[in-house]
Amino acid sequence: MRALALDMLLELHQGETYSNILIGQVFEKYDYLSAQDKAFLKRLTEGVIERRITLDYVLDQFSKTPVKKMKPVIREILRMGVYQILYLDAVPDSAACNEAVKLTAQKHIVQLKGFVNGILRNIARQKEQITWPDERKDPLYALSIRTAMPMEILTLWEKDYGMSLASTMAEAMLKPGKVSIRRREDLSEDACRKLEEAWKKSGVQVTPSPYLPYAYLLSHVEGVQRLEGFAGGLITVQDVSSMLVTECAGIKENDLVLDVCAAPGGKSMHAAGKHPAAKVIARDVSPYRVELMEENAARCHLDNMTCSCADAAVSDETMIGKADVLYLDVPCSGLGIIGHKQDIKYDWSAEKEESLVKLQRQIVTSSIPYVRSGGTIIYSTCTVNRRENDQMRDFILEHFNVQAVSLDEHLPKNLQSRTTAQGYLQLMPGVQEADGFFIAKFRKG
């Protein structure tokens, strides 16, 4: 398993894919692996990615060669070893060291076996004496090392939300993730009970969402596709924060709903399932992702949902003034879903943020003309970045003939606040039981 984990980490080092996609592909290829082996492989691979900053900090204390100057294969072998020593109690320290040495030999770097062995055994012997940053002298750096969150992101959050909330979010993103499931809302109580019983019988821990009656948080899931109800379209993977988009939209019978950045399709599918008399058009720039949306729509028997390939940043004259409801779930930095996709935190930069904000404005400018007078616009992102959220809301209000609309009519009491009355909601990891997510509602004049 460790050799496979190493190969995955080296592939991820190339930056051409994301860990969740690669792990899924590996599990599909090696489907014969036991559940225990898959769990270990997933935990080790994701753990090394998640804790990379902390692991490198520790390695730099024990290695004369800085981590940044190591060969990629040695760097990943050492990271794997330190992760097992510090975070996997079920793995004896001696086994973590021995297996790392074996991996070094297998990769034909025999001359570095002693280097790897010496570093890891020293860490194992002295792990209780590791020197951690002083929180009183530099609280932000100490938080970065403790939570393995890049300083650039923590600096952004501290500026936007303060140190306390920055700390809350960073720590929340290290907690074991749960799978958020949306079930069909028209199921009877008996059908819902049977679904839950089947999940529990397969070893899944089921927790109802505190916000929506048809949303669940599941733990110990060994494959969503194997869950009772998935193949028949009774359930779909979707975070509750994303479900709130359709709740807030207030879709009416026979409305035309246009989702210009729809993939992976959860919000469009929710709209189509919740309002069978509505017509839902789901668009995305990626043909591959459009194909996946079509497959999911067919699985859920959503005949009122059509999927097509289109670039949301390019105006479509044929749609002007036709949509009753417009979903603007624009491409974003994804800082609200780091807990599910740890790779994201290493990709953020001020330059990438600038490029994203420019793209978001292009999409907004191209798409708002599609909405008829009196129609609804829902702007949303899965991030916790004011430039992409609050400031983009200000941009929309300033540059277009729209008015903010309160969300309170559609939200549960435990999510209502001063800002929701003003027409927007910012969900924060560690504060709400949901992903970091932003929703703003407007009515076109």
C-alpha positions in Angstrom: 0.0 0.0 0.0 2.8 2.4 0.8 4.4 1.9 -2.6 1.1 2.7 -4.2 0.6 5.8 -2.0 4.1 7.0 -3.0 3.3 6.6 -6.7 0.1 8.7 -6.1 2.0 11.4 -4.2 4.6 11.6 -6.9 1.9 11.9 -9.6 0.2 14.6 -7.6 3.5 16.4 -7.4 3.2 17.0 -11.1 0.1 19.1 -10.5 -1.9 17.7 -13.3 -4.7 16.2 -11.2 -6.3 16.4 -7.8 -6.1 13.9 -5.0 -9.8 13.1 -4.9 -9.9 12.3 -8.6 -6.7 10.3 -8.5 -7.8 8.3 -5.5 -11.0 7.5 -7.2 -9.2 6.3 -10.3 -6.8 4.1 -8.2 -9.7 2.6 -6.3 -11.5 1.7 -9.5 -8.3 0.2 -11.0 -7.5 -1.8 -7.8 -11.1 -2.6 -6.8 -10.0 -6.0 -5.5 -8.2 -4.4 -2.5 -9.8 -5.0 0.8 -11.8 -2.2 2.6 -9.0 -2.1 5.2 -6.3 -1.6 2.5 -8.3 1.1 0.7 -8.9 2.9 4.0 -5.2 2.9 4.9 -4.2 4.0 1.4 -6.7 6.8 1.4 -5.8 7.9 4.9 -2.0 7.9 4.2 -2.2 9.7 0.8 -4.7 12.3 2.0 -3.0 12.8 5.3 0.4 13.5 3.7 -1.2 16.1 1.5 -3.3 17.6 4.3 -0.4 17.9 6.8 2.4 18.7 4.3 3.3 22.1 5.9 3.6 20.5 9.4 5.5 17.5 8.1 8.0 19.7 6.3 8.5 21.8 9.4 9.4 18.7 11.4 11.7 17.3 8.7 13.6 20.6 8.5 14.4 20.3 12.2 16.0 16.9 11.7 17.5 17.0 8.3 20.6 18.9 7.2 19.2 19.0 3.7 16.1 21.3 3.6 13.0 19.6 2.4 12.8 22.0 -0.6 16.1 20.8 -1.9 15.4 17.1 -1.6 14.6 14.9 -4.6 10.8 14.5 -4.9 10.8 10.8 -4.3 12.9 11.1 -1.1 10.8 14.0 0.1 7.5 12.0 -0.3 9.0 8.9 1.3 10.1 11.0 4.3 6.7 12.8 4.5 4.9 9.5 4.5 7.2 8.2 7.3 6.7 11.3 9.5 3.0 11.2 8.9 2.8 7.7 10.2 5.0 8.4 13.2 3.1 11.5 14.2 -0.5 10.7 13.2 -1.1 7.0 12.8 -1.1 5.4 16.2 -1.9 2.0 14.7 1.4 1.9 12.8 4.5 1.2 15.0 7.2 3.7 14.6 9.7 0.9 13.7 7.4 -0.2 10.9 7.1 3.4 9.5 10.9 3.6 9.5 11.5 0.1 8.0 8.9 0.5 5.2 10.4 3.9 4.3 13.8 2.3 3.9 12.3 -0.4 1.8 10.6 2.1 -0.5 14.0 3.9 -0.9 15.6 0.7 -2.1 12.7 -0.1 -4.4 13.1 3.3 -6.0 16.8 2.4 -6.7 18.2 5.1 -4.4 20.1 2.6 -2.2 22.7 5.2 -1.3 20.1 7.2 0.6 18.7 4.4 2.8 20.8 5.5 5.7 19.8 9.1 5.3 16.1 8.1 5.4 16.5 5.7 8.2 18.5 8.1 10.4 16.1 11.0 10.0 12.9 9.0 10.7 14.4 7.1 13.7 15.6 10.4 15.2 12.1 11.8 14.8 10.5 8.7 16.3 12.8 8.9 19.3 12.4 12.6 19.8 8.8 13.3 18.7 7.9 14.5 22.2 10.7 17.0 22.1 9.9 18.6 18.7 10.1 22.4 19.0 6.9 24.1 17.8 6.5 27.8 17.0 5.7 30.1 19.9 2.0 31.2 19.6 2.7 34.3 21.7 5.5 35.6 19.5 4.0 34.7 16.1 0.4 33.4 16.4 -0.3 33.3 12.7 2.8 31.3 11.9 2.1 29.0 14.8 -1.4 28.4 13.5 0.0 27.7 10.0 2.3 25.0 11.3 -0.3 23.5 13.6 -3.1 23.4 11.0 -0.9 23.0 7.9 -2.6 26.0 6.3 -0.5 28.2 4.1 0.4 31.6 5.6 -1.0 33.4 2.5 -4.5 32.1 3.2 -4.3 32.7 6.9 -3.2 36.2 6.3 -6.1 36.7 4.0 -8.6 35.3 6.5 -7.1 37.3 9.4 -7.6 40.5 7.4 -11.1 39.6 6.3 -12.5 38.0 9.5 -10.0 38.3 12.4 -7.6 35.8 14.0 -10.3 33.9 16.0 -12.4 33.0 12.9 -9.3 32.3 10.8 -8.2 29.8 13.5 -11.7 28.3 13.7 -11.8 27.7 9.9 -8.3 26.3 9.7 -8.9 23.9 12.5 -12.3 22.8 11.2 -10.7 21.9 7.8 -8.6 19.2 9.6 -11.5 17.4 11.0 -12.6 14.1 9.3 -14.9 15.0 6.4 -18.4 13.6 6.1 -20.3 12.9 2.9 -23.2 15.2 2.4 -26.2 13.5 0.7 -29.5 14.9 -0.6 -32.4 12.5 -0.9 -35.5 13.0 -3.1 -37.9 15.3 -1.3 -41.0 13.4 -2.4 -40.1 10.1 -0.7 -42.5 8.8 1.9 -41.5 8.6 5.6 -41.4 4.8 5.2 -39.1 5.0 2.2 -36.8 7.4 4.0 -36.7 5.1 7.0 -35.8 2.1 4.9 -33.0 4.1 3.2 -31.5 5.1 6.5 -31.8 1.6 7.9 -30.0 0.2 4.8 -27.2 2.7 5.2 -26.7 1.9 8.9 -26.8 -1.8 8.2 -23.9 -1.4 5.8 -21.9 0.3 8.6 -22.5 3.9 7.6 -23.1 6.5 10.4 -26.0 8.7 9.6 -26.5 12.2 10.9 -29.4 14.4 9.8 -28.4 17.9 8.7 -29.5 20.6 11.1 -30.6 22.8 8.2 -32.7 20.8 5.7 -34.9 17.7 6.4 -33.8 15.9 3.2 -30.0 16.4 3.8 -27.8 13.9 5.6 -24.2 13.8 6.7 -22.7 10.3 6.4 -19.5 8.8 7.9 -17.7 5.5 7.2 -18.8 5.4 3.6 -16.9 3.0 1.4 -18.2 4.2 -1.9 -21.2 6.4 -2.5 -22.2 4.5 -5.6 -22.8 1.4 -3.5 -25.2 3.2 -1.1 -28.8 2.1 -1.1 -30.8 4.5 -3.3 -27.9 5.8 -5.4 -28.3 3.7 -8.5 -32.1 4.4 -8.6 -31.6 8.1 -8.3 -33.1 8.5 -4.8 -30.0 10.2 -3.5 -27.3 12.5 -4.8 -24.0 13.7 -3.3 -24.4 17.4 -2.6 -23.3 19.6 0.3 -26.1 21.2 2.2 -24.7 24.6 1.5 -25.2 24.0 -2.2 -28.8 22.8 -1.6 -29.6 26.1 0.0 -29.2 27.7 -3.5 -32.3 26.1 -4.8 -34.1 26.7 -1.5 -33.3 30.4 -1.7 -34.2 30.7 -5.4 -37.9 30.4 -4.8 -38.5 28.6 -8.1 -42.2 28.6 -9.2 -44.2 26.3 -11.5 -43.1 26.5 -15.2 -40.1 28.7 -14.5 -37.1 28.5 -16.8 -34.0 28.0 -14.7 -30.6 28.6 -16.3 -27.5 27.4 -14.6 -24.5 28.8 -16.6 -21.7 27.1 -14.6 -23.6 24.0 -13.6 -21.0 21.1 -13.3 -21.0 18.9 -11.3 -24.8 19.5 -11.6 -26.0 19.3 -8.0 -27.9 22.6 -8.0 -29.5 22.0 -11.4 -30.6 18.5 -10.4 -32.0 19.8 -7.2 -34.0 22.5 -9.0 -35.3 19.9 -11.5 -36.2 17.4 -8.9 -37.8 19.9 -6.5 -39.9 21.6 -9.3 -40.9 19.0 -11.9 -42.9 21.6 -13.9 -39.9 23.9 -14.2 -37.5 23.7 -17.1 -33.8 23.5 -16.1 -31.0 24.3 -18.5 -27.6 23.2 -17.2 -24.5 24.5 -19.0 -20.8 24.0 -18.5 -17.6 24.8 -20.5 -16.3 21.2 -20.2 -17.8 18.6 -22.6 -16.6 15.8 -20.2 -18.4 17.4 -17.2 -21.5 18.0 -19.3 -21.5 14.3 -20.1 -21.3 13.5 -16.4 -24.2 15.8 -15.7 -26.3 14.0 -18.4 -25.5 10.7 -16.8 -26.5 11.9 -13.3 -29.7 13.5 -14.7 -30.6 10.3 -16.4 -29.9 8.3 -13.2 -32.3 10.6 -11.3 -34.9 10.5 -14.0 -34.9 14.3 -14.5 -36.6 14.7 -17.8 -37.1 18.4 -17.3 -33.3 19.0 -17.2 -31.2 19.5 -20.3 -27.4 19.8 -20.4 -25.2 21.5 -23.0 -21.7 22.8 -23.5 -21.2 26.6 -23.4 -18.7 29.1 -22.1 -20.4 31.3 -19.5 -18.0 34.1 -20.1 -19.3 34.5 -23.7 -22.7 36.1 -24.3 -25.4 34.0 -25.9 -27.8 36.3 -27.7 -30.5 33.6 -28.0 -31.0 33.5 -24.2 -31.4 37.2 -23.5 -34.5 38.0 -21.4 -35.7 34.4 -21.3 -34.7 33.0 -17.8 -36.9 33.3 -14.8 -34.1 32.2 -12.5 -30.4 32.4 -13.1 -27.8 30.5 -11.2 -24.4 32.1 -11.2 -22.3 29.5 -9.3 -19.1 31.0 -10.7 -15.6 29.4 -10.8 -13.9 30.3 -7.5 -10.8 29.7 -5.3 -12.6 26.9 -3.5 -11.3 28.0 -0.1 -14.5 26.9 1.6 -14.1 23.2 0.6 -10.4 22.7 1.6 -11.7 20.1 4.1 -12.7 17.9 1.2 -10.0 18.8 -1.3 -6.8 19.6 0.6 -4.8 20.3 -2.7 -6.7 23.5 -3.1 -4.9 25.3 -0.3 -1.5 24.9 -2.1 -2.9 26.4 -5.4 -4.1 29.8 -4.0 -2.2 32.9 -4.8 -3.0 36.6 -5.1 -2.3 36.4 -8.8 -4.8 33.5 -9.3 -7.3 35.4 -7.2 -7.0 38.4 -9.5 -7.5 36.2 -12.6 -10.6 34.5 -11.0 -12.2 37.8 -10.0 -11.8 39.0 -13.6 -13.4 35.8 -14.9 -16.2 36.1 -12.4 -17.0 39.6 -13.6 -17.0 38.5 -17.2 -19.5 35.7 -16.4 -21.7 38.0 -14.4 -21.7 40.6 -17.1 -22.4 38.1 -19.9 -25.2 36.2 -18.0 -27.4 38.8 -16.2 -29.0 39.9 -19.5 -30.5 36.4 -19.7 -32.9 37.2 -16.9 -36.3 38.7 -17.6 -37.5 41.8 -15.8 -38.6 40.7 -12.3 -36.6 37.5 -12.5 -34.3 36.1 -9.9 -30.5 35.9 -9.8 -28.6 33.7 -7.3 -24.8 34.3 -7.1 -22.9 31.7 -5.2 -19.4 30.4 -4.6 -17.8 27.7 -2.5 -15.2 30.1 -1.0 -14.7 32.3 2.0 -12.9 35.2 0.3 -14.5 38.7 0.5 -13.2 39.7 -3.0 -15.1 36.9 -4.6 -18.1 37.2 -2.4 -19.1 40.4 -0.6 -17.2 42.6 -3.1 -18.7 40.7 -6.1 -22.1 41.3 -4.6 -21.3 45.0 -4.4 -20.2 44.9 -8.0 -23.5 43.4 -9.1 -25.6 45.9 -7.2 -23.5 48.8 -8.5 -23.3 47.9 -12.2 -26.7 46.2 -13.0 -30.4 47.0 -12.6 -31.0 44.7 -9.7 -32.1 44.8 -6.1 -31.0 42.7 -3.2 -33.7 40.3 -1.9 -33.9 38.9 1.6 -33.1 35.2 2.1 -35.0 34.8 5.3 -38.2 33.5 3.8 -36.4 30.4 2.5 -33.8 29.8 5.3 -34.2 27.8 8.6 -34.2 30.0 11.7 -30.8 28.8 12.7 -29.2 30.4 9.5 -31.1 33.7 9.6 -29.1 36.8 10.5 -28.6 40.5 9.8 -26.9 39.7 6.5 -29.5 37.2 5.3 -32.2 39.8 5.8 -30.0 42.0 3.5 -29.9 39.3 0.9 -26.7 37.3 1.4 -25.3 34.4 3.5 -21.7 33.4 4.2 -21.3 30.0 5.7 -18.1 29.3 7.5 -16.4 25.9 8.2 -16.3 25.3 12.0 -19.2 27.8 12.5 -21.9 26.1 10.6 -22.2 22.4 9.8 -21.6 22.9 6.1 -18.9 23.9 3.6 -17.7 27.4 3.4 -20.2 28.9 0.9 -21.6 32.2 -0.2 -25.1 32.9 -1.5 -26.5 36.3 -2.6 -30.0 36.9 -4.1 -31.1 39.6 -6.5 -34.3 40.6 -8.4 -33.8 42.1 -11.8 -35.6 45.5 -12.4 
